[in-house]
Amino acid sequence: MTNTQQYTPDPVSALQFCRFWSAHVDALERHLSARTWALAAVAVVLMTYPIARIVIPAILHEIVPEVVRSVLNLM
């Protein structure tokens, strides 16, 4: 067996992993309270908001050419 064959998942193990993951998610949905879900949602928002405020403008700054920016500034 080569190294690549050793780490290549077969379809059966991938299906078993999906069932395993689905069972864990179902257990979380059954056992976590609404307050816990709300706290998790707030934590996700608090983490993603600053990232979005930094990353999205940086991407737009790289994508939009300088000429378009100067024309938009004149409007």
PEQUI-V978171 format. One record per residue. N is the residue number from 1. PSI is psi in whole degrees, -180 to 180 (999 if undefined). NEAR is the number of other C-alpha atoms within 10 Angstrom. Layout:
# PEQUI-V978171
N:PSI:NEAR / N:PSI:NEAR
This chain:
# PEQUI-V978171
1:131:5 / 2:170:6 / 3:-38:7 / 4:-35:8 / 5:-32:9 / 6:-36:8 / 7:5:8 / 8:118:8 / 9:143:10 / 10:160:9 / 11:-31:9 / 12:-44:9 / 13:-33:10 / 14:-40:11 / 15:-40:11 / 16:-39:11 / 17:-41:12 / 18:-41:12 / 19:-41:12 / 20:-46:11 / 21:-43:12 / 22:-39:12 / 23:-39:12 / 24:-41:12 / 25:-42:11 / 26:-40:10 / 27:-40:11 / 28:-44:12 / 29:-34:12 / 30:-34:9 / 31:-14:9 / 32:140:10 / 33:168:10 / 34:-35:10 / 35:-40:9 / 36:-43:11 / 37:-40:13 / 38:-43:11 / 39:-39:11 / 40:-40:12 / 41:-42:12 / 42:-41:12 / 43:-41:11 / 44:-42:11 / 45:-43:12 / 46:-30:11 / 47:-38:11 / 48:-26:11 / 49:-51:10 / 50:-35:10 / 51:-44:11 / 52:-35:11 / 53:-22:10 / 54:-46:10 / 55:-46:11 / 56:-47:10 / 57:-34:11 / 58:-40:11 / 59:-45:10 / 60:-37:10 / 61:-35:12 / 62:-32:9 / 63:-46:9 / 64:125:10 / 65:159:10 / 66:-35:11 / 67:-44:9 / 68:-40:9 / 69:-41:11 / 70:-37:10 / 71:-41:9 / 72:-34:9 / 73:-30:8 / 74:-23:6 / 75:999:5
